[in-house]
Amino acid sequence: MSTDLDGMFSTMPRAIARAGDGGDGMFRAVFSHEDPGIANGIDLRGIPRGAALVRVANPPATLAAPTARLVPIGDVTQALPRTAPMPPATRERVIAARRRQMTRLLLR
């Protein structure tokens, strides 16, 4: 069994159903070294570079190529449509719940 332990200590959307799509069917994520204050924020945990993997189950006949752009942290909410806010206290509750779930999984 392979388990990503980073999920115990940071927020990482895993599925569009959990992450949210902004209401237009497009998945967007914000990779950041600081909390961007939105639901689709992915904590880089101090790692300066890496790779992101996107897997699409049951893709449509045509699928747009992924794109990326650099946005200052203060402009993130304006750069995204219908951004779901996630205050720090809510993010901490999400991380704590994920830590409990991962601990139960690992102690089976």
Helices and strands as residue ranges (DSSP letters): G 5-8, H 16-19, E 30-32, E 41-43, G 73-75, H 76-79, H 88-106
